[in-house]
Amino acid sequence: MSADELRLDLEELRRLEGLAKRPRVQSLLSNEIRNVDAKLAKATAPAPAAVPQAAAPAPAAVAPAGLSYVTLSSFSWDQDNEKIKIYVFLEGVEQEKVETTFKPTSVDIKFHDVQGKNYRCAIPKLNKEIVPEKCKVVVKPTKVIITLCKASKGNWLDLHFKEDKFKPSMDKEKDPMSGIMDLMKNMYEEGDEDMKRTIAKAWSDARSGKTTDSLRGLP
């Protein structure tokens, strides 16, 4: 592609960036602008002068390494019936240098060039689903506020998804009793001494065909 075409693409992308409203679209356009700008710089760079035979060869250019990020694992959050707000306490963040990736069950926010470092706040699997197009990031002088819009109203017990270890397995390929036995095992591990004695007896009776009677002692 010629330098003139690259310039036209760059102008069009910058116009679109000025019109874009959604953070994800702005981030995508910003990335593409950087890519086209780099191609234009390469296309318009002057050709290197010929080096005489006697001269020592110039050292090979080193390609820039991939960006590294400092993980932000410490933050606070609160919620109402419709939204989650995550508070990341980080100074020196610029709104235009924030890269956001919102998906129905995950969040990945990158803060570039913050006092010479890059930071990242990511939740790979959320407790429940969100509406990506309604989520946003607002930069304040001493903190960043990430607002997540819940897909369904209600209270979240945690930001991160957690398997319910007390939920019996519903695998149809297993023995029908295996789900109950798994549940009893989990209850045994979590219970007090009385619970453990009751479950141990129920476990023993279940193996000898007395399952119904043995479970009467459970709370």
N, C-alpha and C positions, 0 to 999 in steps of 0.2 A: 504494500500500500504506500502511495506517495505521501510526502510531507504535507502537501496541500490538503489531501483527503483527511489526513490525521488531524490537521488544524480544524477542519470543518466539523469532524466528529467531536472534537474537544469542545468547541463552542456550543454544539447542540446538547452535549451532556451537561455542560454547566448551566444552560438555560433550564433543562429538565430538573437539575438539582435545586434550582431556585424555586421551582414550582412544587416540588415534592413535599408532601405533608407527613407521610408515615416514616417512622424511624428506620424500618428495615429497607424501604425503598431508597431513603437518603443514604444509608450505608452502602447499598449495592452500587448506587450511582457514584458515590465517593471513591469506592474501590476501582470502578471502571475508569474514572477520570485519572486516577494515579497510573493505571496501566497504559492508557492512551498517551498520557503525558510522557511516560518513560519511553514509549515507542517513538514519539515525536523527537525527543531529545537525541535518541540514538540515530534517527533518520537524518537529522540536521547536523550531527557532529562532523567536524572536518576530518577528512581522511588523514591518518598518521603519516608524517613525513618519512621518506625512505631513509633507512639507516645504512650508512656506509658499511662495507664488508668488514673493515677493520674494527668497527665499534663493537663493544660488548652488547649482547642481546639484552633487550629491556625485560625486566621481570614480568611474569605473567600476572594479569589482574586476578585478584581473589574475589570470587562471587560472594555477595553478602549472605551471611547465614540467616536462617529463619528466625523470626522474632521469638524471643523468650518472654514468658509472663510470670509475674509473682502472683500466686494464688491467694485470693482473699477469702479465707475460710471463716473469718470472724465478722459477723454482722448482726444487726437486730432486726426484728420484724413485728408487725402487728396486723390486724385484720378487722374488717367489718363483714357484713353479710354478703357483700358483693366483690370486695377487693382485698388484695394482699399488698402491703407496703413493706419493702425491704430497704433498710437504711445502711448504706455503706459509708463509713466515716473515712474519707480520703480527700485531702486538700490538693489544689492545683489541677483539677480535672477540667478540661475544656469540652464543651458540649459537642463541637464538631469533630472531636477526636474519640468519640465514644462509638464503638461498634456493637450493635445489638442483634441477637438472634433469638427470637421468641418462637417456640413451637408449642403445640397443644400440651405436651407433657415435659417440656424442658426449657431452661433459660440459660443463655450464655452471653455475658456482657464483658466486653474488653475495653479497657481504658488505655489509650496509647499516649506515650510521651508525657508521663506525669512526673515532672522533676527528674527526667532522664530515665525513667523506668516504665515498663508496661505492666498493667495489672489485669487480673481476670477474676470474675465472680461467676461461677457456673453451678447450676443444679441440674445434673443429668437426668433425673427422674423425679418429677414433682409428685406431691401427695395426691393431687387430683388434677383434672384438666383445666386449662385456661383458654382465653380467647386471644390469640397472638396479636391480631390487628388492633385490639383495644389496649394493649399494654404499652407502657412508655417509660422513658428514663428522663429525669429532671436533675440537672446539675446545680448544686448550691455551693456557696463559698467553702464550706467545711465538710460537706457530705454529698452523697448522690442518693436520690430516692428512686427506687425501681417499683413501679406500680403494675401489679398483675391483676387482670380482670378474670374473676372466676367464671368458668363455663356454666356452673350451676351454683345457686345461692346455698350458703350453709357455712358451718364452722370447720376449719381445718385443725386437726390435732398436731400436725407437724408440716413443715415445708417439704420434707423428703418423703418419698414413697417407702412404705415398710410393709413387708409381707405379714399377713395375719397368721402367726404360727399356731393359733388355736383353731383355725379353720380346717375341718377334716378334708382329706384328699377326696376328690370326686372322680378319680381315674377309673373308668369303667373296666379297664383290663385287670385291675386288682381284685382281690378277694373282697366281698361286700363288707366284711368285718374290719378290713385294714384301716379304713378311715376312723372308726371308733377306737381302734387300738392306738393309732397315731395321736388322737386327741388325749387318750388316757396317759400316754407317755409324756406329752407336754404338760398336762396337769400334774403328773407325778414330780416332774422336774421343778415346777414352780410352787408346789404345795408345801404345807407345814408337815410335821411328823404324823399327825392324825390323818391328814389327807393321804400321805404316802402309804400308811398302813392299810387304809380302806382301799386304795387303788391297787396295792399289791395283792390283796385278797381277791379283788374283782378280776385282776389279771389272771390269777391262778385258777379261779372258778371258770373264767371264760374259756380257758384252754380245756377244761374238763366238761364243757357243755352246760354250765350253770350261769350263763351270762346275765340273764334277766334278773335272777335273785341277787347276784353279786353287786349289781349296779344300784340297788335300793339304798345302799349306805352312802352314796355320793350326795353332796349338797345340791 
